[in-house]
Amino acid sequence: MVREENSGGSKYLKADLLDVIEILEEGVALMLFTTEEWEERVLPIRIDVSASFSIKKALGLVSFHRPLTHDLLVELINRLDVTVEKVTIDAMIDGVYLATIFVKDNRTSETFQLDARPSDATAIAVRLGAPIYVADHLIAYTEPLERYRELRARYGFSFEKGI
């Protein structure tokens, strides 16, 4: 069990991106996160389909001839000599999940935080190998993994960590 505490006092659990599922006829996709503590439960976060393709590109599951927006952001991060230390999924407010990207300037050792959508934060974290944490109170929004196994069977492939 990996726990972290942010400056606001919230407790965080180390998360794994379990799967990304596109539901094309609805024009949405789902990112599924899990933790050791949640056992057979996942945190589903709705994202747009283009974000799901960006995450899948970062995982090496799809390819594009040209760089995507997140590829450009990662190139900027690397050229500016900053490090993404971690990403957190912090809360859900009015049906919208909030995330934070923690960045360190390697020249000055200054750290700062960027407000982000979970899909963007995840796409960047996956590309850079940065850890992802979820606030432990988000267990209230988790659902049984079995429901998503059924969705996966209906909508296609998954990656090696997938369900």
C-alpha positions in Angstrom: 0.0 0.0 0.0 1.5 3.3 -1.1 0.0 6.4 0.6 0.9 10.0 0.1 -0.4 13.1 1.7 -0.7 16.4 -0.1 -0.5 19.8 1.4 -4.3 19.9 1.9 -4.2 16.8 4.1 -5.9 14.4 1.7 -4.7 10.9 1.6 -3.7 9.4 -1.7 -3.3 5.8 -3.0 -1.0 4.7 -5.7 -3.1 4.0 -8.7 -2.8 1.9 -11.8 -4.4 2.7 -15.1 -6.2 -0.6 -15.7 -7.9 0.1 -19.0 -9.2 2.6 -21.5 -12.5 1.7 -23.2 -14.1 3.6 -26.1 -17.8 3.6 -26.4 -17.9 5.1 -29.9 -21.7 5.1 -30.4 -21.9 7.3 -27.3 -18.9 9.4 -28.3 -17.1 8.8 -25.0 -14.4 6.7 -23.4 -13.7 5.5 -19.9 -10.4 5.4 -18.1 -10.4 2.8 -15.4 -8.2 3.2 -12.3 -7.6 0.7 -9.6 -5.5 0.4 -6.4 -4.4 -2.5 -4.3 -6.8 -1.4 -1.6 -9.9 -1.4 -3.8 -9.5 -5.0 -4.8 -12.2 -5.8 -7.4 -13.4 -2.2 -7.8 -12.4 0.5 -10.3 -12.8 4.2 -10.6 -14.3 5.0 -14.0 -13.6 8.4 -15.4 -15.4 9.6 -18.5 -13.1 11.2 -21.1 -13.4 12.2 -24.7 -12.4 9.7 -27.4 -9.5 11.8 -28.6 -8.0 11.7 -25.1 -8.4 7.9 -25.0 -6.5 7.7 -28.3 -3.7 9.9 -26.9 -3.4 7.6 -23.8 -3.4 4.5 -26.0 -0.7 6.1 -28.2 1.4 6.7 -25.0 0.9 3.0 -24.2 2.1 2.0 -27.7 -1.3 0.6 -28.7 -2.0 2.9 -31.6 0.2 5.1 -33.8 -0.3 8.3 -35.7 1.9 9.8 -38.4 2.0 13.2 -36.6 2.6 14.2 -33.0 -0.5 14.6 -30.8 -0.9 17.5 -28.4 0.3 15.5 -25.4 3.4 14.5 -27.4 4.2 18.2 -28.0 3.6 19.0 -24.3 6.1 16.3 -23.3 8.6 17.6 -25.8 8.2 21.0 -24.1 8.6 19.5 -20.7 11.8 17.8 -21.7 13.3 20.9 -23.4 12.4 23.2 -20.5 14.3 20.9 -18.1 11.4 20.2 -15.8 10.2 16.9 -14.3 6.7 15.7 -13.8 7.0 14.2 -10.3 3.5 12.8 -10.0 -0.1 13.2 -11.0 -3.0 13.2 -8.6 -6.7 12.7 -9.1 -8.1 14.8 -6.3 -11.8 15.1 -6.3 -15.1 15.1 -8.1 -17.1 18.3 -8.0 -20.4 18.7 -9.7 -19.7 15.5 -11.7 -16.3 16.7 -12.9 -13.0 15.0 -11.7 -10.1 17.3 -10.9 -6.5 16.4 -11.2 -3.1 18.0 -10.4 0.2 17.7 -12.2 3.2 18.2 -9.8 6.2 19.7 -11.7 9.7 20.4 -10.6 12.1 22.9 -12.3 15.4 21.0 -12.4 17.4 24.2 -12.7 16.0 26.0 -9.6 14.5 23.0 -7.7 11.3 25.0 -7.5 8.1 22.9 -7.6 4.7 24.0 -8.7 1.3 22.4 -9.4 -0.9 22.6 -12.5 -4.6 22.1 -12.5 -5.5 19.6 -15.1 -8.2 17.3 -16.5 -7.6 13.7 -15.4 -7.3 12.6 -19.1 -4.6 15.2 -19.8 -2.7 14.4 -16.6 -2.9 10.7 -17.3 -1.7 11.1 -21.0 1.3 13.1 -19.8 2.1 10.8 -16.8 2.0 7.7 -19.0 4.3 9.2 -21.5 6.8 10.3 -18.8 6.5 7.3 -16.5 5.2 9.5 -13.7 3.2 7.9 -10.9 -0.5 8.4 -10.6 -2.3 8.7 -7.2 -6.0 8.9 -6.4 -7.5 10.5 -3.4 -8.7 7.7 -1.1 -12.1 9.3 -0.6 -12.8 8.6 -4.3 -13.6 5.0 -3.3 -17.1 6.4 -3.0 -17.3 6.6 -6.8 -15.8 3.2 -7.6 -17.8 0.4 -9.2 -17.4 -3.4 -9.4 -14.7 -4.5 -11.9 -17.1 -7.1 -13.3 -19.3 -4.4 -14.9 -16.3 -3.3 -17.0 -15.3 -6.8 -17.9 -18.7 -7.0 -19.6 -18.2 -3.6 -21.3 -14.8 -4.7 -22.5 -16.2 -7.9 -24.0 -18.7 -5.8 -25.9 -16.4 -3.0 -27.1 -13.1 -4.7 -28.0 -9.5 -4.9 -27.1 -7.6 -3.9 -24.0 -3.9 -3.5 -23.1 -1.8 -5.9 -21.2 -2.8 -4.6 -17.8 -6.4 -4.6 -19.0 -9.3 -6.5 -17.6 
